[in-house]
């Protein structure tokens, strides 16, 4: 199954990565706010811990972008009439 010419698996991989980042962010927020105040060390630690998850989301988004470009290229090849 395809969505805008891109396989569903590519979209699902992106969705899972974004959801994982969101869930992690919510849990991290709850942990940081447990004492009612945020220290600079907690902010730095959060940024360092989030790098891998953010990189994963960026990689998946690039995969979707690449697949969309390929789908558009294939679509334009099909639409172009063959000159005789």
Backbone as JSON Lines, residues from 0, in Angstrom:
{"i":0,"aa":"X","n":[0.84,-1.17,0.0],"ca":[0.0,0.0,0.0],"c":[0.89,1.24,0.0]}
{"i":1,"aa":"X","n":[0.46,2.24,-0.72],"ca":[1.25,3.46,-0.83],"c":[0.41,4.69,-0.45]}
{"i":2,"aa":"X","n":[1.1,5.67,0.09],"ca":[0.5,6.96,0.37],"c":[1.35,7.99,-0.36]}
{"i":3,"aa":"X","n":[0.76,8.7,-1.29],"ca":[1.46,9.67,-2.14],"c":[2.66,9.03,-2.82]}
{"i":4,"aa":"X","n":[2.51,7.81,-3.23],"ca":[3.56,7.11,-3.96],"c":[4.68,6.56,-3.1]}
{"i":5,"aa":"X","n":[4.52,6.61,-1.79],"ca":[5.53,6.13,-0.86],"c":[4.96,4.95,-0.08]}
{"i":6,"aa":"X","n":[5.77,3.91,0.05],"ca":[5.32,2.71,0.76],"c":[4.89,3.05,2.19]}
{"i":7,"aa":"X","n":[3.89,2.36,2.65],"ca":[3.33,2.57,3.98],"c":[4.39,2.34,5.07]}
{"i":8,"aa":"X","n":[5.3,1.41,4.86],"ca":[6.32,1.11,5.86],"c":[7.21,2.32,6.15]}
{"i":9,"aa":"X","n":[7.48,3.11,5.14],"ca":[8.32,4.3,5.32],"c":[7.58,5.32,6.19]}
{"i":10,"aa":"X","n":[6.3,5.5,5.91],"ca":[5.49,6.43,6.72],"c":[5.38,5.93,8.16]}
{"i":11,"aa":"X","n":[5.18,4.62,8.32],"ca":[5.06,4.06,9.67],"c":[6.35,4.22,10.46]}
{"i":12,"aa":"X","n":[7.48,4.04,9.81],"ca":[8.77,4.21,10.49],"c":[8.91,5.64,11.0]}
{"i":13,"aa":"X","n":[8.51,6.61,10.19],"ca":[8.56,8.0,10.61],"c":[7.6,8.25,11.78]}
{"i":14,"aa":"X","n":[6.4,7.73,11.68],"ca":[5.41,7.92,12.74],"c":[5.89,7.32,14.06]}
{"i":15,"aa":"X","n":[6.46,6.13,14.01],"ca":[6.95,5.47,15.22],"c":[8.09,6.29,15.83]}
{"i":16,"aa":"X","n":[8.99,6.8,15.01],"ca":[10.1,7.59,15.53],"c":[9.61,8.88,16.2]}
{"i":17,"aa":"X","n":[8.63,9.54,15.59],"ca":[8.08,10.78,16.15],"c":[7.34,10.48,17.45]}
{"i":18,"aa":"X","n":[6.56,9.41,17.48],"ca":[5.82,9.05,18.69],"c":[6.79,8.68,19.8]}
{"i":19,"aa":"X","n":[7.84,7.93,19.48],"ca":[8.83,7.56,20.49],"c":[9.49,8.81,21.08]}
{"i":20,"aa":"X","n":[9.82,9.76,20.23],"ca":[10.41,11.01,20.72],"c":[9.42,11.76,21.61]}
{"i":21,"aa":"X","n":[8.16,11.8,21.22],"ca":[7.14,12.48,22.02],"c":[6.94,11.83,23.38]}
{"i":22,"aa":"X","n":[6.87,10.51,23.41],"ca":[6.7,9.79,24.68],"c":[7.91,10.0,25.57]}
{"i":23,"aa":"X","n":[9.11,9.88,24.97],"ca":[10.32,10.12,25.75],"c":[10.33,11.53,26.32]}
{"i":24,"aa":"X","n":[9.95,12.51,25.49],"ca":[9.92,13.9,25.93],"c":[8.95,14.12,27.08]}
{"i":25,"aa":"X","n":[7.79,13.51,27.0],"ca":[6.81,13.63,28.08],"c":[7.34,13.02,29.37]}
{"i":26,"aa":"X","n":[7.93,11.84,29.28],"ca":[8.49,11.2,30.47],"c":[9.63,12.02,31.05]}
{"i":27,"aa":"X","n":[10.47,12.55,30.17],"ca":[11.59,13.37,30.63],"c":[11.08,14.64,31.3]}
{"i":28,"aa":"X","n":[10.05,15.25,30.73],"ca":[9.45,16.45,31.32],"c":[8.93,16.15,32.72]}
{"i":29,"aa":"X","n":[8.24,15.02,32.86],"ca":[7.71,14.65,34.17],"c":[8.84,14.43,35.18]}
{"i":30,"aa":"X","n":[9.93,13.81,34.73],"ca":[11.05,13.56,35.63],"c":[11.73,14.88,36.03]}
{"i":31,"aa":"X","n":[11.89,15.78,35.08],"ca":[12.55,17.05,35.37],"c":[11.69,17.91,36.28]}
{"i":32,"aa":"X","n":[10.39,17.89,36.07],"ca":[9.48,18.73,36.85],"c":[9.04,18.09,38.16]}
{"i":33,"aa":"X","n":[9.55,16.91,38.48],"ca":[9.14,16.21,39.71],"c":[9.42,17.05,40.95]}
{"i":34,"aa":"X","n":[10.53,17.77,40.97],"ca":[10.86,18.58,42.14],"c":[10.34,20.02,42.02]}
{"i":35,"aa":"X","n":[9.69,20.34,40.91],"ca":[9.08,21.65,40.74],"c":[9.99,22.73,40.17]}
{"i":36,"aa":"X","n":[11.25,22.42,39.96],"ca":[12.16,23.4,39.38],"c":[13.09,22.72,38.4]}
{"i":37,"aa":"X","n":[13.6,23.5,37.46],"ca":[14.46,22.97,36.42],"c":[15.84,23.61,36.56]}
{"i":38,"aa":"X","n":[16.85,22.77,36.64],"ca":[18.22,23.29,36.72],"c":[18.86,23.24,35.34]}
{"i":39,"aa":"X","n":[19.91,24.02,35.19],"ca":[20.61,24.04,33.9],"c":[21.22,22.68,33.6]}
{"i":40,"aa":"X","n":[21.65,21.97,34.62],"ca":[22.23,20.64,34.39],"c":[21.18,19.66,33.86]}
{"i":41,"aa":"X","n":[19.93,19.8,34.31],"ca":[18.85,18.95,33.8],"c":[18.56,19.27,32.33]}
{"i":42,"aa":"X","n":[18.63,20.53,31.97],"ca":[18.4,20.93,30.58],"c":[19.5,20.37,29.69]}
{"i":43,"aa":"X","n":[20.75,20.51,30.12],"ca":[21.87,19.99,29.34],"c":[21.78,18.47,29.2]}
{"i":44,"aa":"X","n":[21.46,17.8,30.3],"ca":[21.32,16.34,30.27],"c":[20.2,15.91,29.31]}
{"i":45,"aa":"X","n":[19.1,16.63,29.34],"ca":[17.98,16.32,28.45],"c":[18.38,16.48,26.99]}
{"i":46,"aa":"X","n":[19.09,17.55,26.69],"ca":[19.54,17.78,25.32],"c":[20.47,16.67,24.86]}
{"i":47,"aa":"X","n":[21.41,16.29,25.72],"ca":[22.35,15.23,25.36],"c":[21.64,13.89,25.15]}
{"i":48,"aa":"X","n":[20.67,13.59,26.01],"ca":[19.96,12.32,25.9],"c":[19.04,12.28,24.68]}
{"i":49,"aa":"X","n":[18.56,13.42,24.25],"ca":[17.6,13.45,23.14],"c":[18.25,13.37,21.77]}
{"i":50,"aa":"X","n":[19.55,13.54,21.69],"ca":[20.23,13.61,20.4],"c":[19.99,12.36,19.53]}
{"i":51,"aa":"X","n":[20.09,11.17,20.11],"ca":[19.9,9.94,19.34],"c":[18.48,9.83,18.81]}
{"i":52,"aa":"X","n":[17.5,10.18,19.65],"ca":[16.1,10.1,19.21],"c":[15.82,11.12,18.12]}
{"i":53,"aa":"X","n":[16.36,12.31,18.27],"ca":[16.16,13.34,17.25],"c":[16.82,12.94,15.94]}
{"i":54,"aa":"X","n":[18.03,12.38,16.03],"ca":[18.71,11.89,14.82],"c":[17.89,10.82,14.12]}
{"i":55,"aa":"X","n":[17.26,9.95,14.89],"ca":[16.43,8.9,14.31],"c":[15.23,9.5,13.56]}
{"i":56,"aa":"X","n":[14.6,10.5,14.16],"ca":[13.47,11.17,13.5],"c":[13.93,11.85,12.22]}
{"i":57,"aa":"X","n":[15.07,12.52,12.28],"ca":[15.6,13.2,11.09],"c":[15.9,12.19,9.99]}
{"i":58,"aa":"X","n":[16.51,11.05,10.35],"ca":[16.8,10.02,9.35],"c":[15.53,9.51,8.69]}
{"i":59,"aa":"X","n":[14.5,9.25,9.49],"ca":[13.23,8.75,8.94],"c":[12.57,9.81,8.07]}
{"i":60,"aa":"X","n":[12.65,11.08,8.47],"ca":[12.06,12.15,7.67],"c":[12.79,12.29,6.34]}
{"i":61,"aa":"X","n":[14.12,12.11,6.36],"ca":[14.88,12.16,5.12],"c":[14.51,10.98,4.21]}
{"i":62,"aa":"X","n":[14.26,9.81,4.81],"ca":[13.82,8.66,4.02],"c":[12.5,8.95,3.32]}
{"i":63,"aa":"X","n":[11.57,9.57,4.05],"ca":[10.27,9.92,3.47],"c":[10.47,10.95,2.36]}
{"i":64,"aa":"X","n":[11.3,11.95,2.6],"ca":[11.53,12.99,1.59],"c":[12.14,12.38,0.33]}
{"i":65,"aa":"X","n":[13.11,11.49,0.51],"ca":[13.73,10.82,-0.64],"c":[12.71,9.99,-1.41]}
{"i":66,"aa":"X","n":[11.87,9.26,-0.68],"ca":[10.86,8.43,-1.33],"c":[9.84,9.29,-2.07]}
{"i":67,"aa":"X","n":[9.48,10.44,-1.49],"ca":[8.55,11.35,-2.18],"c":[9.16,11.89,-3.46]}
{"i":68,"aa":"X","n":[10.44,12.24,-3.42],"ca":[11.11,12.73,-4.62],"c":[11.15,11.65,-5.7]}
{"i":69,"aa":"X","n":[11.44,10.41,-5.3],"ca":[11.45,9.3,-6.26],"c":[10.07,9.08,-6.87]}
{"i":70,"aa":"X","n":[9.04,9.17,-6.02],"ca":[7.67,8.98,-6.52],"c":[7.3,10.08,-7.5]}
{"i":71,"aa":"X","n":[7.69,11.32,-7.21],"ca":[7.39,12.42,-8.11],"c":[8.14,12.25,-9.43]}
{"i":72,"aa":"X","n":[9.38,11.78,-9.36],"ca":[10.17,11.56,-10.58],"c":[9.54,10.47,-11.43]}
{"i":73,"aa":"X","n":[9.11,9.4,-10.79],"ca":[8.44,8.32,-11.53],"c":[7.14,8.8,-12.13]}
{"i":74,"aa":"X","n":[6.4,9.61,-11.38],"ca":[5.12,10.13,-11.86],"c":[5.33,11.04,-13.07]}
{"i":75,"aa":"X","n":[6.37,11.86,-13.03],"ca":[6.61,12.76,-14.15],"c":[7.07,11.99,-15.39]}
{"i":76,"aa":"X","n":[7.78,10.87,-15.19],"ca":[8.19,10.03,-16.32],"c":[6.98,9.41,-17.0]}
{"i":77,"aa":"X","n":[6.01,9.03,-16.19],"ca":[4.81,8.4,-16.73],"c":[3.96,9.42,-17.48]}
{"i":78,"aa":"X","n":[3.89,10.64,-16.96],"ca":[3.05,11.67,-17.56],"c":[3.63,12.28,-18.82]}
{"i":79,"aa":"X","n":[4.94,12.24,-18.98],"ca":[5.56,12.83,-20.16],"c":[5.27,11.98,-21.38]}
{"i":80,"aa":"X","n":[4.69,12.59,-22.4],"ca":[4.43,11.81,-23.63],"c":[5.75,11.52,-24.36]}
{"i":81,"aa":"X","n":[5.78,10.43,-25.02],"ca":[6.96,10.05,-25.77],"c":[6.93,10.77,-27.1]}
{"i":82,"aa":"X","n":[7.99,11.54,-27.36],"ca":[8.07,12.31,-28.61],"c":[8.46,11.37,-29.74]}
{"i":83,"aa":"X","n":[7.73,11.48,-30.81],"ca":[8.01,10.61,-31.95],"c":[8.62,11.39,-33.08]}
